[in-house]
Amino acid sequence: MAAHRHDYPITTMCRVLEVSVSGDSAWSKRSPSLHARLDAQLAEHVKIAFQANRCVYGSPRVHAELHAQGIHCARKRVARLMREQGLFAKRPRHRTVTTQSEPGAQVAPNLLQRDESR
């Protein structure tokens, strides 16, 4: 509703959404809950732990890192906070090695005298 306050009257929006005007006013003036404030603090710790480990840790490892630092929280909470911040582990790229040549190896002799220009 806050985004549309300039376009529509508050009373009309409250009537359409079936919310009382006084309830909307009380909600907008209310401070964030304790859980929301703790989530904001924990989100900062999650972001720091994630970036300190080269952005390759997923939620289980970030949770273990926080637990090692003495910050106790649930793994699912860490996963939710990471998802809300757009943090996800960078997966290693698989590269198949097809040839492993030695730099000092000798070339086999051309016993059949084949054309080597191809």
N, CA, C and O of each residue as an XYZ file, in Angstrom:
472
protein
N       0.814     -1.193      0.000
C       0.000      0.000      0.000
C       0.859      1.259      0.000
O       0.471      2.283     -0.562
N       2.013      1.180      0.625
C       2.871      2.359      0.698
C       3.314      2.812     -0.688
O       3.482      4.009     -0.922
N       3.502      1.880     -1.597
C       3.949      2.235     -2.940
C       2.854      2.940     -3.749
O       3.156      3.677     -4.688
N       1.593      2.718     -3.389
C       0.470      3.271     -4.155
C      -0.246      4.400     -3.432
O      -1.331      4.805     -3.848
N       0.340      4.914     -2.357
C      -0.314      5.988     -1.592
C      -0.536      7.247     -2.427
O      -1.492      7.984     -2.186
N       0.324      7.499     -3.393
C       0.200      8.697     -4.226
C      -0.841      8.514     -5.334
O      -1.351      9.498     -5.869
N      -1.154      7.284     -5.677
C      -2.079      7.022     -6.777
C      -3.531      6.893     -6.325
O      -4.448      7.324     -7.024
N      -3.736      6.288     -5.137
C      -5.093      6.005     -4.663
C      -5.256      6.491     -3.230
O      -4.282      6.561     -2.480
N      -6.483      6.827     -2.848
C      -6.724      7.208     -1.449
C      -6.561      5.999     -0.523
O      -6.850      4.864     -0.903
N      -6.094      6.266      0.695
C      -5.878      5.194      1.677
C      -7.181      4.473      1.981
O      -7.204      3.248      2.094
N      -8.254      5.222      2.112
C      -9.538      4.602      2.463
C      -9.993      3.620      1.387
O     -10.536      2.560      1.698
N      -9.771      3.975      0.124
C     -10.162      3.075     -0.973
C      -9.319      1.807     -0.948
O      -9.851      0.707     -1.099
N      -8.012      1.949     -0.760
C      -7.146      0.759     -0.711
C      -7.506     -0.123      0.473
O      -7.526     -1.347      0.344
N      -7.790      0.474      1.623
C      -8.156     -0.314      2.804
C      -9.472     -1.045      2.578
O      -9.627     -2.189      3.006
N     -10.425     -0.393      1.909
C     -11.714     -1.036      1.652
C     -11.542     -2.213      0.690
O     -12.140     -3.269      0.895
N     -10.725     -2.038     -0.363
C     -10.517     -3.105     -1.345
C      -9.790     -4.286     -0.708
O     -10.113     -5.441     -0.985
N      -8.805     -3.996      0.149
C      -8.024     -5.056      0.787
C      -8.662     -5.570      2.076
O      -8.121     -6.454      2.740
N      -9.810     -5.007      2.416
C     -10.560     -5.404      3.617
C      -9.717     -5.267      4.876
O      -9.618     -6.184      5.692
N      -9.108     -4.081      5.005
C      -8.280     -3.749      6.159
C      -8.816     -2.439      6.723
O      -9.227     -1.555      5.971
N      -8.810     -2.317      8.050
C      -9.264     -1.057      8.634
C      -8.189      0.006      8.466
O      -6.998     -0.303      8.426
N      -8.615      1.248      8.370
C      -7.685      2.360      8.199
C      -6.810      2.492      9.443
O      -5.610      2.745      9.343
N      -7.415      2.319     10.608
C      -6.635      2.419     11.844
C      -5.621      1.276     11.949
O      -4.524      1.467     12.474
N      -5.983      0.098     11.455
C      -5.048     -1.031     11.464
C      -3.860     -0.778     10.555
O      -2.725     -1.101     10.905
N      -4.119     -0.197      9.383
C      -3.038      0.146      8.461
C      -2.126      1.197      9.067
O      -0.904      1.115      8.946
N      -2.721      2.181      9.717
C      -1.938      3.241     10.350
C      -1.078      2.678     11.482
O       0.089      3.042     11.624
N      -1.663      1.795     12.279
C      -0.907      1.186     13.387
C       0.224      0.315     12.854
O       1.319      0.302     13.418
N      -0.038     -0.415     11.763
C       0.978     -1.292     11.191
C       2.157     -0.485     10.638
O       3.313     -0.875     10.798
N       1.851      0.648      9.981
C       2.922      1.443      9.376
C       3.795      2.126     10.431
O       4.972      2.388     10.180
N       3.232      2.416     11.606
C       3.990      3.078     12.664
C       4.723      2.095     13.574
O       5.580      2.493     14.363
N       4.386      0.828     13.463
C       4.959     -0.192     14.335
C       6.413     -0.450     13.969
O       6.768     -0.489     12.791
N       7.252     -0.626     14.990
C       8.667     -0.933     14.746
C       8.803     -2.415     14.374
O       7.912     -3.212     14.668
N       9.895     -2.776     13.739
C      10.089     -4.192     13.373
C      10.116     -5.083     14.618
O      10.543     -4.665     15.695
N       9.658     -6.302     14.444
C       9.600     -7.241     15.563
C      11.007     -7.672     15.973
O      11.978     -7.435     15.254
N      11.097     -8.301     17.125
C      12.381     -8.796     17.619
C      12.962     -9.818     16.648
O      14.163     -9.808     16.375
N      12.115    -10.695     16.130
C      12.577    -11.725     15.195
C      13.118    -11.089     13.917
O      14.125    -11.545     13.375
N      12.459    -10.043     13.438
C      12.922     -9.367     12.221
C      14.264     -8.678     12.469
O      15.131     -8.680     11.594
N      14.442     -8.088     13.657
C      15.719     -7.446     13.976
C      16.832     -8.481     14.120
O      17.957     -8.252     13.676
N      16.518     -9.624     14.744
C      17.520    -10.688     14.871
C      17.873    -11.274     13.506
O      19.027    -11.621     13.252
N      16.870    -11.381     12.626
C      17.130    -11.861     11.270
C      18.083    -10.924     10.533
O      18.957    -11.383      9.798
N      17.921     -9.620     10.725
C      18.793     -8.655     10.063
C      20.232     -8.792     10.561
O      21.172     -8.712      9.770
N      20.407     -8.997     11.857
C      21.748     -9.188     12.411
C      22.356    -10.489     11.907
O      23.517    -10.531     11.500
N      21.560    -11.543     11.939
C      22.053    -12.847     11.490
C      22.368    -12.824      9.996
O      23.310    -13.482      9.557
N      21.597    -12.078      9.213
C      21.849    -11.978      7.779
C      23.219    -11.359      7.522
O      23.914    -11.760      6.588
N      23.611    -10.392      8.338
C      24.946     -9.797      8.201
C      26.035    -10.824      8.499
O      27.032    -10.901      7.781
N      25.844    -11.616      9.562
C      26.820    -12.659      9.902
C      26.902    -13.705      8.793
O      27.987    -14.183      8.460
N      25.748    -14.057      8.225
C      25.707    -15.039      7.135
C      26.477    -14.511      5.928
O      27.260    -15.240      5.319
N      26.255    -13.245      5.584
C      26.921    -12.657      4.425
C      28.431    -12.597      4.632
O      29.196    -12.877      3.709
N      28.860    -12.235      5.837
C      30.297    -12.163      6.133
C      30.931    -13.545      6.045
O      31.996    -13.705      5.448
N      30.273    -14.553      6.642
C      30.805    -15.922      6.611
C      30.843    -16.454      5.184
O      31.783    -17.158      4.814
N      29.839    -16.130      4.384
C      29.770    -16.584      2.998
C      30.911    -15.985      2.181
O      31.580    -16.697      1.431
N      31.134    -14.684      2.323
C      32.173    -14.010      1.552
C      33.566    -14.362      2.053
O      34.515    -14.358      1.270
N      33.710    -14.665      3.336
C      35.015    -15.032      3.877
C      35.482    -16.384      3.349
O      36.675    -16.687      3.384
N      34.561    -17.185      2.867
C      34.898    -18.514      2.352
C      34.753    -18.581      0.837
O      34.272    -19.577      0.296
N      35.173    -17.515      0.153
C      35.254    -17.442     -1.311
C      33.918    -17.680     -2.008
O      33.894    -18.048     -3.182
N      32.823    -17.479     -1.310
C      31.474    -17.615     -1.889
C      31.195    -19.021     -2.419
O      30.397    -19.195     -3.340
N      31.851    -20.016     -1.838
C      31.630    -21.386     -2.286
C      30.881    -22.216     -1.254
O      30.571    -23.379     -1.514
N      30.583    -21.651     -0.094
C      29.876    -22.391      0.942
C      28.370    -22.288      0.737
O      27.841    -21.210      0.465
N      27.686    -23.422      0.872
C      26.231    -23.438      0.870
C      25.729    -23.265      2.290
O      26.512    -23.011      3.206
N      24.431    -23.400      2.473
C      23.855    -23.157      3.796
C      24.355    -24.128      4.877
O      24.541    -23.690      6.012
N      24.584    -25.428      4.592
C      25.091    -26.290      5.657
C      26.471    -25.870      6.163
O      26.730    -25.896      7.366
N      27.348    -25.485      5.244
C      28.693    -25.080      5.662
C      28.687    -23.714      6.330
O      29.424    -23.496      7.292
N      27.862    -22.784      5.833
C      27.753    -21.472      6.477
C      27.188    -21.656      7.882
O      27.634    -21.004      8.827
N      26.203    -22.549      8.016
C      25.633    -22.833      9.333
C      26.699    -23.395     10.274
O      26.771    -23.003     11.439
N      27.519    -24.309      9.771
C      28.600    -24.872     10.589
C      29.613    -23.798     10.964
O      30.123    -23.794     12.085
N      29.908    -22.899     10.052
C      30.837    -21.800     10.324
C      30.294    -20.884     11.413
O      31.029    -20.481     12.315
N      29.009    -20.555     11.327
C      28.390    -19.710     12.351
C      28.365    -20.419     13.699
O      28.597    -19.803     14.739
N      28.083    -21.712     13.671
C      28.066    -22.495     14.906
C      29.456    -22.510     15.547
O      29.574    -22.440     16.770
N      30.504    -22.600     14.728
C      31.878    -22.580     15.242
C      32.224    -21.223     15.846
O      33.055    -21.136     16.750
N      31.586    -20.165     15.346
C      31.807    -18.822     15.888
C      30.978    -18.565     17.136
O      31.112    -17.513     17.760
N      30.119    -19.516     17.508
C      29.295    -19.359     18.695
C      27.940    -18.740     18.420
O      27.235    -18.356     19.353
N      27.565    -18.637     17.159
C      26.255    -18.088     16.791
C      25.336    -19.272     16.537
O      25.535    -20.025     15.584
N      24.335    -19.436     17.383
C      23.446    -20.587     17.278
C      22.160    -20.198     16.560
O      21.463    -19.262     16.952
N      21.867    -20.940     15.503
C      20.652    -20.733     14.722
C      20.386    -22.016     13.954
O      21.226    -22.916     13.928
N      19.227    -22.099     13.333
C      18.862    -23.289     12.565
C      19.421    -23.215     11.151
O      19.580    -22.131     10.591
N      19.717    -24.378     10.581
C      20.238    -24.421      9.215
C      19.215    -23.911      8.215
O      19.575    -23.244      7.245
N      17.936    -24.218      8.442
C      16.893    -23.747      7.528
C      16.757    -22.231      7.577
O      16.424    -21.603      6.572
N      17.014    -21.644      8.739
C      16.972    -20.183      8.850
C      18.117    -19.563      8.050
O      17.940    -18.553      7.369
N      19.291    -20.186      8.144
C      20.441    -19.720      7.368
C      20.138    -19.854      5.878
O      20.457    -18.957      5.098
N      19.528    -20.959      5.482
C      19.180    -21.173      4.072
C      18.196    -20.105      3.598
O      18.335    -19.586      2.491
N      17.212    -19.776      4.418
C      16.227    -18.754      4.050
C      16.889    -17.387      3.910
O      16.611    -16.654      2.961
N      17.765    -17.045      4.855
C      18.432    -15.746      4.797
C      19.358    -15.654      3.580
O      19.459    -14.602      2.950
N      20.031    -16.758      3.256
C      20.885    -16.766      2.067
C      20.039    -16.598      0.807
O      20.415    -15.861     -0.104
N      18.901    -17.279      0.760
C      18.013    -17.188     -0.407
C      17.479    -15.765     -0.557
O      17.406    -15.247     -1.672
N      17.103    -15.128      0.559
C      16.573    -13.767      0.503
C      17.628    -12.767      0.037
O      17.292    -11.767     -0.596
N      18.901    -13.027      0.345
C      19.979    -12.122     -0.063
C      20.554    -12.470     -1.431
O      21.392    -11.740     -1.960
N      20.107    -13.580     -1.999
C      20.616    -13.998     -3.305
C      22.002    -14.619     -3.219
O      22.757    -14.574     -4.191
N      22.349    -15.197     -2.078
C      23.649    -15.843     -1.899
C      23.506    -17.327     -2.202
O      22.665    -18.006     -1.614
N      24.316    -17.823     -3.106
C      24.319    -19.246     -3.399
C      25.744    -19.659     -3.715
O      26.537    -18.858     -4.212
N      26.063    -20.901     -3.428
C      27.422    -21.399     -3.584
C      27.797    -21.486     -5.055
O      27.010    -21.940     -5.885
N      29.005    -21.046     -5.364
C      29.527    -21.193     -6.716
C      30.038    -22.610     -6.857
O      30.913    -23.036     -6.103
N      29.508    -23.331     -7.801
C      29.905    -24.722     -7.985
C      31.144    -24.780     -8.864
O      31.295    -23.979     -9.786
N      32.028    -25.727     -8.578
C      33.236    -25.825     -9.400
C      32.888    -26.303    -10.808
O      32.007    -27.141    -10.998
N      33.596    -25.753    -11.783
C      33.356    -26.140    -13.165
C      34.184    -27.380    -13.470
O      35.383    -27.423    -13.191
N      33.544    -28.374    -14.037
C      34.232    -29.611    -14.380
C      34.898    -29.444    -15.737
O      34.269    -29.025    -16.709
N      36.160    -29.773    -15.783
C      36.892    -29.688    -17.049
C      37.582    -31.024    -17.267
O      38.433    -31.421    -16.472
N      37.228    -31.704    -18.316
C      37.821    -32.999    -18.619
C      39.184    -32.802    -19.261
O      39.317    -32.093    -20.259
N      40.194    -33.435    -18.678
C      41.544    -33.367    -19.223
C      41.692    -34.532    -20.191
O      41.574    -35.692    -19.796
N      41.950    -34.225    -21.458
C      42.001    -35.280    -22.466
C      43.425    -35.718    -22.785
O      43.650    -36.881    -23.120
N      44.379    -34.814    -22.686
C      45.757    -35.146    -23.036
C      46.689    -34.651    -21.940
O      46.605    -33.505    -21.499
N      47.571    -35.531    -21.514
C      48.583    -35.137    -20.535
C      49.948    -35.440    -21.151
O      50.473    -36.544    -21.006
N      50.504    -34.468    -21.827
C      51.780    -34.687    -22.501
C      52.920    -34.188    -21.637
O      52.790    -33.219    -20.889
N      54.053    -34.885    -21.763
C      55.250    -34.473    -21.038
C      55.999    -33.466    -21.899
O      56.123    -33.665    -23.108
N      56.498    -32.392    -21.305
C      57.173    -31.381    -22.109
C      58.478    -31.871    -22.747
O      58.834    -31.404    -23.829
N      59.193    -32.791    -22.112
C      60.473    -33.243    -22.654
C      60.400    -34.549    -23.419
O      61.440    -35.131    -23.727
N      59.202    -35.033    -23.739
C      59.055    -36.324    -24.414
C      59.522    -36.234    -25.869
O      59.362    -35.201    -26.520
N      60.106    -37.334    -26.372
C      60.574    -37.376    -27.760
C      59.435    -37.805    -28.674
O      58.543    -38.557    -28.279
N      59.487    -37.309    -29.903
C      58.490    -37.660    -30.900
C      58.877    -39.021    -31.481
O      60.054    -39.294    -31.720
N      57.870    -39.869    -31.704
C      58.138    -41.202    -32.255
C      58.677    -41.071    -33.679
O      58.241    -40.191    -34.421
N      59.614    -41.930    -34.068
C      60.180    -41.847    -35.425
C      59.135    -42.213    -36.482
O      58.237    -43.017    -36.232
N      59.266    -41.613    -37.656
C      58.356    -41.845    -38.762
C      58.848    -43.059    -39.548
O      59.534    -42.911    -40.560
N      58.499    -44.255    -39.083
C      58.992    -45.483    -39.693
C      58.363    -45.765    -41.042
O      58.999    -46.403    -41.881
N      57.157    -45.323    -41.283
C      56.445    -45.617    -42.524
C      56.688    -44.547    -43.586
O      56.186    -44.679    -44.702
N      57.422    -43.519    -43.282
C      57.733    -42.416    -44.189
C      56.445    -41.793    -44.756
O      56.352    -41.520    -45.953
N      55.486    -41.580    -43.905
C      54.220    -40.961    -44.326
C      54.407    -39.460    -44.463
O      55.344    -38.884    -43.910
N      53.497    -38.831    -45.210
C      53.521    -37.393    -45.418
C      53.110    -36.717    -44.105
O      52.013    -36.969    -43.607
N      53.965    -35.869    -43.542
C      53.714    -35.241    -42.253
C      53.062    -33.868    -42.388
O      52.839    -33.185    -41.388
N      52.757    -33.465    -43.615
C      52.218    -32.110    -43.809
C      50.731    -32.013    -43.470
O      50.195    -30.908    -43.387
N      50.071    -33.119    -43.277
C      48.631    -33.079    -42.993
C      48.345    -32.594    -41.649
O      47.180    -32.503    -41.260
